[in-house]
Amino acid sequence: MTNNQINFFGWILFVISAIGFIIASLGQFWAMFGSVVFLIACLVFMIPFFRKE
């Protein structure tokens, strides 16, 4: 595996983790807010994998 593939796999795991936190925090506003922000941050960090150079 290349470094790029390993990094991408790591970010996928972070996204799965964020989704799990969102599910666990249903009904709790601040926990849900933090989980959604964490998911958005993970997706922002994944943008370079999808941009063409």
Contacts in CASP RR format, 6 or more apart in sequence:
PFRMAT RR
TARGET T0000
AUTHOR 0000-0000-0000
METHOD contacts of the structure
MODEL  1
MTNNQINFFGWILFVISAIGFIIASLGQFWAMFGSVVFLIACLVFMIPFF
RKE
1 9 0 8 1.000
4 49 0 8 1.000
7 49 0 8 1.000
8 46 0 8 1.000
8 49 0 8 1.000
11 42 0 8 1.000
11 45 0 8 1.000
11 46 0 8 1.000
11 49 0 8 1.000
14 42 0 8 1.000
15 39 0 8 1.000
15 42 0 8 1.000
15 43 0 8 1.000
15 46 0 8 1.000
18 35 0 8 1.000
18 38 0 8 1.000
18 39 0 8 1.000
18 42 0 8 1.000
19 39 0 8 1.000
20 35 0 8 1.000
21 31 0 8 1.000
21 34 0 8 1.000
21 35 0 8 1.000
21 38 0 8 1.000
22 32 0 8 1.000
22 35 0 8 1.000
22 36 0 8 1.000
22 39 0 8 1.000
24 31 0 8 1.000
24 35 0 8 1.000
25 31 0 8 1.000
25 32 0 8 1.000
25 34 0 8 1.000
25 35 0 8 1.000
26 32 0 8 1.000
END
